[in-house]
Amino acid sequence: MQVYGIKNCNTVKKALEWLAKEGIDYTFHDFKKEGVSLEKLKSWESQVGWEPLVNKRGTTWRQLSPEEQRAVVDADSANQLMQAKTSVIKRPVIESPKGILLGFDENEYTTKLK
C-alpha cells in the first residue's frame, strides 16, 4: 500500500498513526521531497475525479489569488496547480487494493483497509 502526503501535515500524521496502530504496512511518498507525476494524478483522477484531489479548504488554496483559484476549471488546470504546489493536494492519498482513499476517516479506513 502506498501513502502520499506531507510528513508535517496533521491529517497525514493521524492517518499514519492509525495505520501503525492497526499494524498495516505502507510505503510513504512525500510530496514535498518527491513531487507527483502527471501520470499519478491522472490515475487518481480516473478513480475519484480531479475535484476531490484539490483541497480548497487548505492554507495553500486560500493563499492563491482569486485569479489563480478561478483558473482551476478542469483536470488540466488542476494538474498544473497540483504539480506546481503539491500542498494543495488533499492529504493523505492512499492507494489501497480497494481503491483510492482521500483524507483521514477512521470508519472508511476500517472498512477499506482492514
N, C-alpha and C positions, 0 to 999 in steps of 0.2 A: 504494500500500500504506500502511496506517495502523498505527502502532505506539503502543500505550498503555502508560504506565508512570510511573515517578518517576525523574527525571534522576539523583539521587544513589544509586539502587539499584545494587548491584554487578552483579546479573544483567542489568539493563537496560543497563548500561554495556557488558558483554560482548556482548550482542546488537547494540547499536548499532555497536560496533567491528567486529563480523563483517559487518554489512550494509555499512558503509563500505568495508571491505577488499574485499568482493565487488562493489562498485560498484552496489549495489541502492538505488534511490531510495525514500524513505518520507517520510511526514509524522508528526511526533511529537505526541502528545496527553498532556500532563502531568496526571495525576490530581490532584495536589496543587493545581495552579492552576486547572484547568478542571472538576474533578469528573467524574462519569459519570452519564449519564441512565439512568432505569429502562428505557427502550426499548432502549438499547445493551446493558444487562445481559441483558434478555430475548432479544435477538438472539443473543448469545453462547451463552446457555443452550440455545437451540433447537439449537445445533450440538454443544455439549460437555457440557451439563448444568450445574447450579449447583454441585455439589460440587467439581469441579476448579478452579473460579474462586476458592474460598475457601482462602487459603493458611494452613493450620493448623500449619505449621512455622515461620511467621514471628514476629517480635517482637510485632507488633500483636495477633495472635491470642493469644499467650502472656500478654499484658498484660490481656486481658479476664478478668473474674471468671468463676469456674466457672458461675455462673448465666447470664451472658451467652453463654458458649460453648454451654451446654445449650439455650439458646433458639433456636439456629440449627438448625432441623429441616426446613426446606423452602425452596423458591425465594423465597417472600415474605419470610421472616425473614432469609435470606441477603442478599437485595437491600437490605433496610433497613440491615443492617450494612455492606454494601459501599458504599452511598451515604453513610452517616454516617462511615465510617472507610475511605477509599479505599485506604489502605496495606495493608488485609487482602486485597486482590485479588492473586492470583498474577500475577507480572510477569516479562517483559512479556506483553501480549496483542497478538498480531499478526493483523490481518485481511489475509489474502492471497487471491489468486484460487483457491487450493486449500484454503481454509478457515481456521479459527482455529488459531493456534499459541500455546501457553502455556509460559512459562518460556524457558530457553535450552538447546537441544540441537543441537549443531553438525550431527550426522547428519541430524536431522529438517529443519533449515534447508536443508542442502544438497539434500535430496530434494525439498522442497516450495517452495523459493524460488529455485532456480537454473534 
